Amino acid sequence: MAKKQKAQWNEYKIKVETEDGSIMKLKVTMFSPMDDRQGVNLVIMDDLVIKGIWIVNGKNGPFVSMPSYKTGDTYSDYVHPISATFRESLYSQLVKLSKWGDAKKKKKKEEDEEDDDE
């Protein structure tokens, strides 16, 4: 019988810019990646936890999927960033911390080098 692997996780502290330019401190727990996704829990200012965030390696690269529910054919997020500034700052840092963060950087670097050759 195969031995069940124990879940592994890493904890990080990040700072995310808010709409008014202030900085919010967050704790991120990233779980062992599966084939195409990696689980994330987020603690906001030691007062609120958001569980069930996923970083998914999609066809067009990794993206952040917030906790959601399905109604008919539509998915709606339970929780999501309100401002574009906060969302972009948070999502980019989560993807960088994920197992696909380095791959994304390498792909971007290769694309930039190809542009330089033209």
ZAGU-802381 format. One record per atom (N, C-alpha, C): x, y, z; residue in three letters; residue number from 1. Coordinates in steps of 0.1 Angstrom, whole numbers, plus 5000, padded with zeros to 4 digits. Example, Ala and Ser with C-alpha at 12.3 -4.5 7.8 and 13.67 -1.06 7.14 Angstrom:
// ZAGU-802381
+------+------+------+--------+-----+
!   px !   py !   pz ! residu ! num !
+------+------+------+--------+-----+
! 5132 ! 4943 ! 5078 !    ALA !   1 !
! 5123 ! 4955 ! 5078 !    ALA !   1 !
! 5132 ! 4967 ! 5078 !    ALA !   1 !
! 5128 ! 4978 ! 5071 !    SER !   2 !
! 5137 ! 4989 ! 5071 !    SER !   2 !
! 5129 ! 5000 ! 5079 !    SER !   2 !
+------+------+------+--------+-----+
***
This chain:
// ZAGU-802381
+------+------+------+--------+-----+
!   px !   py !   pz ! residu ! num !
+------+------+------+--------+-----+
! 5008 ! 4988 ! 5000 !    MET !   1 !
! 5000 ! 5000 ! 5000 !    MET !   1 !
! 5009 ! 5012 ! 5000 !    MET !   1 !
! 5005 ! 5022 ! 4991 !    ALA !   2 !
! 5013 ! 5034 ! 4990 !    ALA !   2 !
! 5011 ! 5043 ! 5003 !    ALA !   2 !
! 5022 ! 5049 ! 5007 !    LYS !   3 !
! 5022 ! 5058 ! 5019 !    LYS !   3 !
! 5016 ! 5071 ! 5015 !    LYS !   3 !
! 5007 ! 5076 ! 5023 !    LYS !   4 !
! 5001 ! 5089 ! 5020 !    LYS !   4 !
! 5011 ! 5100 ! 5024 !    LYS !   4 !
! 5013 ! 5110 ! 5014 !    GLN !   5 !
! 5023 ! 5120 ! 5017 !    GLN !   5 !
! 5017 ! 5131 ! 5026 !    GLN !   5 !
! 5025 ! 5136 ! 5035 !    LYS !   6 !
! 5021 ! 5146 ! 5044 !    LYS !   6 !
! 5021 ! 5160 ! 5036 !    LYS !   6 !
! 5011 ! 5168 ! 5038 !    ALA !   7 !
! 5010 ! 5181 ! 5032 !    ALA !   7 !
! 5022 ! 5190 ! 5036 !    ALA !   7 !
! 5028 ! 5197 ! 5027 !    GLN !   8 !
! 5038 ! 5206 ! 5030 !    GLN !   8 !
! 5033 ! 5220 ! 5028 !    GLN !   8 !
! 5038 ! 5230 ! 5035 !    TRP !   9 !
! 5034 ! 5243 ! 5033 !    TRP !   9 !
! 5046 ! 5253 ! 5037 !    TRP !   9 !
! 5045 ! 5264 ! 5031 !    ASN !  10 !
! 5055 ! 5275 ! 5033 !    ASN !  10 !
! 5048 ! 5287 ! 5037 !    ASN !  10 !
! 5053 ! 5295 ! 5046 !    GLU !  11 !
! 5047 ! 5307 ! 5051 !    GLU !  11 !
! 5056 ! 5319 ! 5046 !    GLU !  11 !
! 5049 ! 5330 ! 5042 !    TYR !  12 !
! 5056 ! 5342 ! 5037 !    TYR !  12 !
! 5049 ! 5354 ! 5043 !    TYR !  12 !
! 5056 ! 5365 ! 5044 !    LYS !  13 !
! 5050 ! 5377 ! 5048 !    LYS !  13 !
! 5052 ! 5387 ! 5036 !    LYS !  13 !
! 5041 ! 5393 ! 5032 !    ILE !  14 !
! 5041 ! 5402 ! 5020 !    ILE !  14 !
! 5035 ! 5415 ! 5024 !    ILE !  14 !
! 5038 ! 5425 ! 5016 !    LYS !  15 !
! 5032 ! 5439 ! 5018 !    LYS !  15 !
! 5025 ! 5442 ! 5004 !    LYS !  15 !
! 5012 ! 5446 ! 5006 !    VAL !  16 !
! 5004 ! 5449 ! 4994 !    VAL !  16 !
! 5000 ! 5463 ! 4994 !    VAL !  16 !
! 5001 ! 5470 ! 4983 !    GLU !  17 !
! 4997 ! 5484 ! 4982 !    GLU !  17 !
! 4982 ! 5485 ! 4981 !    GLU !  17 !
! 4976 ! 5494 ! 4988 !    THR !  18 !
! 4961 ! 5497 ! 4987 !    THR !  18 !
! 4958 ! 5508 ! 4978 !    THR !  18 !
! 4945 ! 5511 ! 4976 !    GLU !  19 !
! 4941 ! 5521 ! 4967 !    GLU !  19 !
! 4946 ! 5535 ! 4971 !    GLU !  19 !
! 4947 ! 5538 ! 4984 !    ASP !  20 !
! 4951 ! 5551 ! 4989 !    ASP !  20 !
! 4966 ! 5552 ! 4990 !    ASP !  20 !
! 4973 ! 5542 ! 4986 !    GLY !  21 !
! 4988 ! 5542 ! 4986 !    GLY !  21 !
! 4994 ! 5537 ! 4999 !    GLY !  21 !
! 4986 ! 5533 ! 5009 !    SER !  22 !
! 4991 ! 5527 ! 5021 !    SER !  22 !
! 4995 ! 5513 ! 5019 !    SER !  22 !
! 5002 ! 5507 ! 5028 !    ILE !  23 !
! 5007 ! 5493 ! 5027 !    ILE !  23 !
! 5000 ! 5485 ! 5037 !    ILE !  23 !
! 4995 ! 5473 ! 5033 !    MET !  24 !
! 4989 ! 5463 ! 5041 !    MET !  24 !
! 4998 ! 5451 ! 5043 !    MET !  24 !
! 5000 ! 5447 ! 5055 !    LYS !  25 !
! 5008 ! 5435 ! 5058 !    LYS !  25 !
! 5000 ! 5423 ! 5058 !    LYS !  25 !
! 5004 ! 5412 ! 5050 !    LEU !  26 !
! 4997 ! 5400 ! 5049 !    LEU !  26 !
! 5006 ! 5388 ! 5052 !    LEU !  26 !
! 5000 ! 5377 ! 5057 !    LYS !  27 !
! 5007 ! 5365 ! 5059 !    LYS !  27 !
! 5001 ! 5355 ! 5049 !    LYS !  27 !
! 5010 ! 5348 ! 5041 !    VAL !  28 !
! 5005 ! 5339 ! 5031 !    VAL !  28 !
! 5010 ! 5325 ! 5035 !    VAL !  28 !
! 5001 ! 5315 ! 5034 !    THR !  29 !
! 5005 ! 5301 ! 5036 !    THR !  29 !
! 5002 ! 5294 ! 5023 !    THR !  29 !
! 5013 ! 5289 ! 5016 !    MET !  30 !
! 5011 ! 5282 ! 5004 !    MET !  30 !
! 5014 ! 5267 ! 5006 !    MET !  30 !
! 5004 ! 5259 ! 5001 !    PHE !  31 !
! 5005 ! 5245 ! 5003 !    PHE !  31 !
! 5012 ! 5238 ! 4991 !    PHE !  31 !
! 5015 ! 5225 ! 4993 !    SER !  32 !
! 5022 ! 5218 ! 4983 !    SER !  32 !
! 5014 ! 5219 ! 4970 !    SER !  32 !
! 5021 ! 5222 ! 4959 !    PRO !  33 !
! 5014 ! 5223 ! 4946 !    PRO !  33 !
! 5009 ! 5209 ! 4941 !    PRO !  33 !
! 4997 ! 5209 ! 4935 !    MET !  34 !
! 4993 ! 5198 ! 4928 !    MET !  34 !
! 4997 ! 5199 ! 4913 !    MET !  34 !
! 4992 ! 5191 ! 4904 !    ASP !  35 !
! 4996 ! 5192 ! 4890 !    ASP !  35 !
! 4994 ! 5206 ! 4884 !    ASP !  35 !
! 4982 ! 5211 ! 4886 !    ASP !  36 !
! 4979 ! 5224 ! 4879 !    ASP !  36 !
! 4974 ! 5235 ! 4888 !    ASP !  36 !
! 4975 ! 5233 ! 4902 !    ARG !  37 !
! 4970 ! 5243 ! 4911 !    ARG !  37 !
! 4978 ! 5242 ! 4924 !    ARG !  37 !
! 4977 ! 5253 ! 4932 !    GLN !  38 !
! 4984 ! 5254 ! 4945 !    GLN !  38 !
! 4975 ! 5262 ! 4954 !    GLN !  38 !
! 4972 ! 5256 ! 4966 !    GLY !  39 !
! 4964 ! 5262 ! 4976 !    GLY !  39 !
! 4970 ! 5273 ! 4984 !    GLY !  39 !
! 4963 ! 5283 ! 4987 !    VAL !  40 !
! 4968 ! 5295 ! 4995 !    VAL !  40 !
! 4958 ! 5299 ! 5006 !    VAL !  40 !
! 4963 ! 5302 ! 5018 !    ASN !  41 !
! 4955 ! 5308 ! 5028 !    ASN !  41 !
! 4961 ! 5322 ! 5030 !    ASN !  41 !
! 4953 ! 5332 ! 5033 !    LEU !  42 !
! 4958 ! 5345 ! 5035 !    LEU !  42 !
! 4953 ! 5351 ! 5048 !    LEU !  42 !
! 4962 ! 5356 ! 5056 !    VAL !  43 !
! 4959 ! 5363 ! 5069 !    VAL !  43 !
! 4961 ! 5378 ! 5067 !    VAL !  43 !
! 4950 ! 5385 ! 5070 !    ILE !  44 !
! 4951 ! 5400 ! 5069 !    ILE !  44 !
! 4952 ! 5406 ! 5082 !    ILE !  44 !
! 4964 ! 5413 ! 5084 !    MET !  45 !
! 4966 ! 5421 ! 5096 !    MET !  45 !
! 4964 ! 5413 ! 5109 !    MET !  45 !
! 4967 ! 5400 ! 5109 !    ASP !  46 !
! 4965 ! 5391 ! 5121 !    ASP !  46 !
! 4951 ! 5391 ! 5126 !    ASP !  46 !
! 4941 ! 5395 ! 5118 !    ASP !  47 !
! 4927 ! 5396 ! 5123 !    ASP !  47 !
! 4917 ! 5388 ! 5114 !    ASP !  47 !
! 4920 ! 5385 ! 5102 !    LEU !  48 !
! 4911 ! 5379 ! 5093 !    LEU !  48 !
! 4918 ! 5369 ! 5084 !    LEU !  48 !
! 4912 ! 5357 ! 5082 !    VAL !  49 !
! 4918 ! 5347 ! 5074 !    VAL !  49 !
! 4909 ! 5344 ! 5062 !    VAL !  49 !
! 4915 ! 5342 ! 5050 !    ILE !  50 !
! 4907 ! 5338 ! 5038 !    ILE !  50 !
! 4913 ! 5325 ! 5034 !    ILE !  50 !
! 4905 ! 5315 ! 5034 !    LYS !  51 !
! 4910 ! 5301 ! 5030 !    LYS !  51 !
! 4903 ! 5298 ! 5016 !    LYS !  51 !
! 4910 ! 5289 ! 5009 !    GLY !  52 !
! 4904 ! 5284 ! 4997 !    GLY !  52 !
! 4908 ! 5292 ! 4984 !    GLY !  52 !
! 4919 ! 5300 ! 4985 !    ILE !  53 !
! 4924 ! 5307 ! 4974 !    ILE !  53 !
! 4932 ! 5297 ! 4966 !    ILE !  53 !
! 4932 ! 5297 ! 4953 !    TRP !  54 !
! 4940 ! 5288 ! 4944 !    TRP !  54 !
! 4947 ! 5296 ! 4934 !    TRP !  54 !
! 4960 ! 5292 ! 4932 !    ILE !  55 !
! 4967 ! 5297 ! 4920 !    ILE !  55 !
! 4967 ! 5285 ! 4910 !    ILE !  55 !
! 4961 ! 5288 ! 4899 !    VAL !  56 !
! 4959 ! 5278 ! 4889 !    VAL !  56 !
! 4968 ! 5281 ! 4877 !    VAL !  56 !
! 4974 ! 5270 ! 4872 !    ASN !  57 !
! 4982 ! 5271 ! 4860 !    ASN !  57 !
! 4973 ! 5269 ! 4848 !    ASN !  57 !
! 4968 ! 5279 ! 4842 !    GLY !  58 !
! 4959 ! 5278 ! 4831 !    GLY !  58 !
! 4966 ! 5278 ! 4818 !    GLY !  58 !
! 4958 ! 5278 ! 4807 !    LYS !  59 !
! 4964 ! 5278 ! 4793 !    LYS !  59 !
! 4972 ! 5290 ! 4790 !    LYS !  59 !
! 4968 ! 5302 ! 4796 !    ASN !  60 !
! 4976 ! 5314 ! 4793 !    ASN !  60 !
! 4985 ! 5318 ! 4805 !    ASN !  60 !
! 4988 ! 5308 ! 4813 !    GLY !  61 !
! 4997 ! 5311 ! 4825 !    GLY !  61 !
! 4990 ! 5311 ! 4838 !    GLY !  61 !
! 4997 ! 5312 ! 4849 !    PRO !  62 !
! 4990 ! 5311 ! 4862 !    PRO !  62 !
! 4981 ! 5323 ! 4865 !    PRO !  62 !
! 4971 ! 5320 ! 4872 !    PHE !  63 !
! 4961 ! 5331 ! 4877 !    PHE !  63 !
! 4956 ! 5328 ! 4891 !    PHE !  63 !
! 4951 ! 5338 ! 4898 !    VAL !  64 !
! 4946 ! 5336 ! 4911 !    VAL !  64 !
! 4931 ! 5334 ! 4910 !    VAL !  64 !
! 4926 ! 5324 ! 4917 !    SER !  65 !
! 4912 ! 5321 ! 4918 !    SER !  65 !
! 4907 ! 5322 ! 4933 !    SER !  65 !
! 4899 ! 5332 ! 4935 !    MET !  66 !
! 4894 ! 5334 ! 4949 !    MET !  66 !
! 4883 ! 5324 ! 4952 !    MET !  66 !
! 4880 ! 5322 ! 4965 !    PRO !  67 !
! 4869 ! 5313 ! 4969 !    PRO !  67 !
! 4856 ! 5317 ! 4963 !    PRO !  67 !
! 4849 ! 5307 ! 4957 !    SER !  68 !
! 4837 ! 5310 ! 4949 !    SER !  68 !
! 4826 ! 5299 ! 4951 !    SER !  68 !
! 4814 ! 5303 ! 4946 !    TYR !  69 !
! 4803 ! 5293 ! 4946 !    TYR !  69 !
! 4797 ! 5294 ! 4932 !    TYR !  69 !
! 4790 ! 5283 ! 4929 !    LYS !  70 !
! 4784 ! 5282 ! 4916 !    LYS !  70 !
! 4768 ! 5284 ! 4917 !    LYS !  70 !
! 4763 ! 5292 ! 4908 !    THR !  71 !
! 4749 ! 5294 ! 4907 !    THR !  71 !
! 4745 ! 5292 ! 4893 !    THR !  71 !
! 4739 ! 5281 ! 4890 !    GLY !  72 !
! 4736 ! 5278 ! 4876 !    GLY !  72 !
! 4749 ! 5275 ! 4868 !    GLY !  72 !
! 4751 ! 5283 ! 4858 !    ASP !  73 !
! 4763 ! 5282 ! 4850 !    ASP !  73 !
! 4774 ! 5293 ! 4854 !    ASP !  73 !
! 4771 ! 5301 ! 4864 !    THR !  74 !
! 4779 ! 5312 ! 4867 !    THR !  74 !
! 4786 ! 5309 ! 4881 !    THR !  74 !
! 4799 ! 5313 ! 4881 !    TYR !  75 !
! 4807 ! 5313 ! 4894 !    TYR !  75 !
! 4807 ! 5327 ! 4900 !    TYR !  75 !
! 4805 ! 5329 ! 4913 !    SER !  76 !
! 4807 ! 5342 ! 4919 !    SER !  76 !
! 4816 ! 5340 ! 4931 !    SER !  76 !
! 4825 ! 5350 ! 4933 !    ASP !  77 !
! 4834 ! 5350 ! 4944 !    ASP !  77 !
! 4828 ! 5353 ! 4957 !    ASP !  77 !
! 4831 ! 5346 ! 4967 !    TYR !  78 !
! 4827 ! 5349 ! 4981 !    TYR !  78 !
! 4834 ! 5362 ! 4986 !    TYR !  78 !
! 4847 ! 5363 ! 4982 !    VAL !  79 !
! 4855 ! 5374 ! 4986 !    VAL !  79 !
! 4864 ! 5378 ! 4975 !    VAL !  79 !
! 4867 ! 5391 ! 4973 !    HIS !  80 !
! 4875 ! 5395 ! 4962 !    HIS !  80 !
! 4880 ! 5409 ! 4965 !    HIS !  80 !
! 4892 ! 5413 ! 4960 !    PRO !  81 !
! 4897 ! 5427 ! 4962 !    PRO !  81 !
! 4887 ! 5436 ! 4955 !    PRO !  81 !
! 4885 ! 5448 ! 4961 !    ILE !  82 !
! 4877 ! 5458 ! 4955 !    ILE !  82 !
! 4884 ! 5467 ! 4945 !    ILE !  82 !
! 4896 ! 5472 ! 4949 !    SER !  83 !
! 4903 ! 5481 ! 4941 !    SER !  83 !
! 4913 ! 5473 ! 4931 !    SER !  83 !
! 4915 ! 5479 ! 4920 !    ALA !  84 !
! 4924 ! 5473 ! 4910 !    ALA !  84 !
! 4938 ! 5473 ! 4915 !    ALA !  84 !
! 4942 ! 5484 ! 4922 !    THR !  85 !
! 4956 ! 5485 ! 4927 !    THR !  85 !
! 4959 ! 5474 ! 4937 !    THR !  85 !
! 4950 ! 5471 ! 4946 !    PHE !  86 !
! 4952 ! 5461 ! 4956 !    PHE !  86 !
! 4952 ! 5447 ! 4949 !    PHE !  86 !
! 4942 ! 5445 ! 4940 !    ARG !  87 !
! 4941 ! 5432 ! 4933 !    ARG !  87 !
! 4954 ! 5429 ! 4925 !    ARG !  87 !
! 4959 ! 5439 ! 4917 !    GLU !  88 !
! 4971 ! 5436 ! 4909 !    GLU !  88 !
! 4983 ! 5434 ! 4918 !    GLU !  88 !
! 4984 ! 5441 ! 4929 !    SER !  89 !
! 4995 ! 5439 ! 4938 !    SER !  89 !
! 4995 ! 5426 ! 4945 !    SER !  89 !
! 4983 ! 5422 ! 4950 !    LEU !  90 !
! 4982 ! 5409 ! 4957 !    LEU !  90 !
! 4984 ! 5397 ! 4947 !    LEU !  90 !
! 4977 ! 5398 ! 4936 !    TYR !  91 !
! 4977 ! 5386 ! 4926 !    TYR !  91 !
! 4991 ! 5385 ! 4921 !    TYR !  91 !
! 4998 ! 5395 ! 4918 !    SER !  92 !
! 5012 ! 5394 ! 4912 !    SER !  92 !
! 5021 ! 5388 ! 4922 !    SER !  92 !
! 5020 ! 5392 ! 4935 !    GLN !  93 !
! 5029 ! 5386 ! 4945 !    GLN !  93 !
! 5025 ! 5371 ! 4948 !    GLN !  93 !
! 5013 ! 5368 ! 4948 !    LEU !  94 !
! 5009 ! 5354 ! 4950 !    LEU !  94 !
! 5014 ! 5345 ! 4939 !    LEU !  94 !
! 5013 ! 5350 ! 4926 !    VAL !  95 !
! 5018 ! 5342 ! 4915 !    VAL !  95 !
! 5033 ! 5340 ! 4916 !    VAL !  95 !
! 5040 ! 5351 ! 4920 !    LYS !  96 !
! 5055 ! 5351 ! 4921 !    LYS !  96 !
! 5059 ! 5340 ! 4932 !    LYS !  96 !
! 5051 ! 5339 ! 4943 !    LEU !  97 !
! 5054 ! 5329 ! 4953 !    LEU !  97 !
! 5051 ! 5315 ! 4949 !    LEU !  97 !
! 5042 ! 5313 ! 4939 !    SER !  98 !
! 5038 ! 5300 ! 4935 !    SER !  98 !
! 5049 ! 5292 ! 4928 !    SER !  98 !
! 5046 ! 5280 ! 4926 !    LYS !  99 !
! 5056 ! 5271 ! 4919 !    LYS !  99 !
! 5058 ! 5276 ! 4904 !    LYS !  99 !
! 5048 ! 5283 ! 4899 !    TRP ! 100 !
! 5049 ! 5288 ! 4885 !    TRP ! 100 !
! 5055 ! 5302 ! 4884 !    TRP ! 100 !
! 5058 ! 5308 ! 4895 !    GLY ! 101 !
! 5064 ! 5322 ! 4895 !    GLY ! 101 !
! 5077 ! 5323 ! 4887 !    GLY ! 101 !
! 5086 ! 5313 ! 4889 !    ASP ! 102 !
! 5099 ! 5314 ! 4882 !    ASP ! 102 !
! 5097 ! 5311 ! 4867 !    ASP ! 102 !
! 5088 ! 5301 ! 4864 !    ALA ! 103 !
! 5085 ! 5298 ! 4850 !    ALA ! 103 !
! 5080 ! 5310 ! 4842 !    ALA ! 103 !
! 5071 ! 5318 ! 4849 !    LYS ! 104 !
! 5066 ! 5330 ! 4843 !    LYS ! 104 !
! 5076 ! 5340 ! 4840 !    LYS ! 104 !
! 5086 ! 5342 ! 4850 !    LYS ! 105 !
! 5097 ! 5351 ! 4848 !    LYS ! 105 !
! 5106 ! 5347 ! 4836 !    LYS ! 105 !
! 5109 ! 5334 ! 4835 !    LYS ! 106 !
! 5117 ! 5329 ! 4825 !    LYS ! 106 !
! 5111 ! 5331 ! 4811 !    LYS ! 106 !
! 5097 ! 5328 ! 4810 !    LYS ! 107 !
! 5090 ! 5330 ! 4798 !    LYS ! 107 !
! 5090 ! 5345 ! 4793 !    LYS ! 107 !
! 5088 ! 5354 ! 4803 !    LYS ! 108 !
! 5088 ! 5368 ! 4800 !    LYS ! 108 !
! 5102 ! 5373 ! 4795 !    LYS ! 108 !
! 5113 ! 5368 ! 4802 !    LYS ! 109 !
! 5126 ! 5371 ! 4798 !    LYS ! 109 !
! 5129 ! 5366 ! 4784 !    LYS ! 109 !
! 5125 ! 5354 ! 4781 !    GLU ! 110 !
! 5127 ! 5349 ! 4767 !    GLU ! 110 !
! 5120 ! 5357 ! 4757 !    GLU ! 110 !
! 5107 ! 5361 ! 4760 !    GLU ! 111 !
! 5100 ! 5370 ! 4751 !    GLU ! 111 !
! 5107 ! 5383 ! 4749 !    GLU ! 111 !
! 5112 ! 5389 ! 4760 !    ASP ! 112 !
! 5119 ! 5402 ! 4759 !    ASP ! 112 !
! 5132 ! 5400 ! 4750 !    ASP ! 112 !
! 5139 ! 5389 ! 4752 !    GLU ! 113 !
! 5151 ! 5387 ! 4744 !    GLU ! 113 !
! 5147 ! 5385 ! 4729 !    GLU ! 113 !
! 5136 ! 5378 ! 4726 !    GLU ! 114 !
! 5132 ! 5377 ! 4712 !    GLU ! 114 !
! 5128 ! 5391 ! 4706 !    GLU ! 114 !
! 5122 ! 5399 ! 4714 !    ASP ! 115 !
! 5119 ! 5413 ! 4710 !    ASP ! 115 !
! 5131 ! 5421 ! 4707 !    ASP ! 115 !
! 5142 ! 5419 ! 4715 !    ASP ! 116 !
! 5154 ! 5426 ! 4713 !    ASP ! 116 !
! 5161 ! 5421 ! 4700 !    ASP ! 116 !
! 5159 ! 5409 ! 4697 !    ASP ! 117 !
! 5166 ! 5403 ! 4685 !    ASP ! 117 !
! 5160 ! 5409 ! 4672 !    ASP ! 117 !
! 5147 ! 5413 ! 4672 !    GLU ! 118 !
! 5140 ! 5418 ! 4660 !    GLU ! 118 !
! 5144 ! 5432 ! 4656 !    GLU ! 118 !
+------+------+------+--------+-----+
***
